[in-house]
Amino acid sequence: MVTRQSNPLFWRLLKRFGEQAPAPILVNTSFNLFGEPLVVSPRDAMRSFCCSGIDALMIDSFLLKKHNG
């Protein structure tokens, strides 16, 4: 459970997501490519992001987006 007091930034992100989504539910799944170990570091996240079809990646307060076109 994420509360406003425990993690204000993530709470605001989830709240905004809930306002835009048809069903305000966010499911946390593992972040890794098929056959690869789970992502456990920012370096792992960048490698998986660059090698996947993911459009955007947020690490802490940094948002990375892939350029399309």
N, C-alpha and C positions, 0 to 999 in steps of 0.2 A: 504494500500500500504506500503510495507516494502522497505525502501531505505538504501543504504550503509551508509549514514550519520546517520539515525535514529537508526539503530540497526545492526551494522556491523557483529556480530556473526550470527544472524539469517539470514541476507542477504546472507552470505557465504554458510550457510546450504541450503537455497533455491536455490542458484545458482548451487551448486553441485548436488542437487536433479534434477534440470532441465537438467543438462548435462547427467545424467544417465537414466532418464525417457523417455519413448517413446513419451509422451506428457508432456511438462514442466508445469504442473498445479498441485498445491497442494491445496486440499480442506480442510478447517478447519471444523471439525465436533465436536459435543459435546463429551466429554470423561467421560463416566459413564457406568456402567453396567445396564442392563435392570431392571427397577423398582427402581433404586437407584438415589439419587439426583446427579446433576452435580458435578464434581470434582472441588473444589475451593482451595485446599491446598495441599502441598506436601504429607501430611499424607493420604488424600483422594486418591491421585494419586497412592501411594504405595499400598494401600488396593485394589484398582481396578486392578492395574497391577498384583498383586499376585493372584487375584481371576479370572483372565481372560485368554484368549488365546493370549494376546499380547506378542510378542517376546522380545521387547526392549522398554525402557522408558528413555527419556532424560528430566532431570529436571535441569535447568540452565546449568551448564557445566558438569554435571554428567550423564554418560550413564550407565544404568543398563540393563543387558541382562539375560534372563533365561537360565539356563544350560539345554541343551537337551541331555539326555542320561546319 
